[in-house]
Amino acid sequence: MEGKEEDVRLGANKYREAQPIGTAAQTQDDKDYTEPPPAPFFEPSELTSWSFYRAGIAEFVATFLFLYISVLTVMGVVKAPTKCSTVGIQGIAWAFGGMIFALVYCTAGISGGHINPAVTFGLFLARKLSLTRAVYYMVMQCLGAICGAGVVKGFEGRHQYTLLGGGANSVAAGYTKGDGLGAEIVGTFVLVYTVFSATDAKRSARDSHVPILAPLPIGFAVFLVHLATIPITGTGINPARSLGAAIIFNKDQGWDDHWIFWVGPFIGAALAALYHVVVIRAIPFKK
């Protein structure tokens, strides 16, 4: 007990009592921080590394599982005669957000757990990964999404799948294309901004006394954005998710507004990357 009391006394002297909530309890001397170097624009050596291809496989599998669970949930809600007998919009939002939480947790150590071309694009703009890896990830994500939606169609049957809309994104009646584009931009900004904040090495070093499980805020951001924008666009914020559903559904309804679900997320991701680099990263490490 004496030893524990001594530790408490030393700790009280080491860390000031008047410490503002949410700021660092440790100084730079207590926790060294080195700014990670920017990723090279093109890294040829990646193409000969097994870890590079393993990461792409992880992105494929994660996006496949993401589309399978999320689109199947959408099918169940749409198929029911009354929403009261299903999980409803809240359940759809939880399916998307919960799967992102689980899959980011599973794949973060392998590929970074992007599972979204918009996230990959934002991280590329912030120099977190090379162009080679960014393009490779996007291709694997889109292929995984197509396969995931295809399996759902196989379960539901062609007629039933088409009748239920295939989980394809489109701008809802009563909203303009501009409304849909704006919703996608803002929604993706929320997601990518959360990704940057949850994975920021500077913040992890500065606020090491605050435990952060990165997949949790990322998944919760996806959940909240879906709650807000499902009534507007069905919520894309992920071009691979929108592409996979549109290709398998393959009707005009899925293609008419499809450009919105690429342009909007990429603009939102670019704005989040710009905000992160210009504003967040500019904050000094030691306050």
Disulfide bonds with the S-S distance in Angstrom:
none
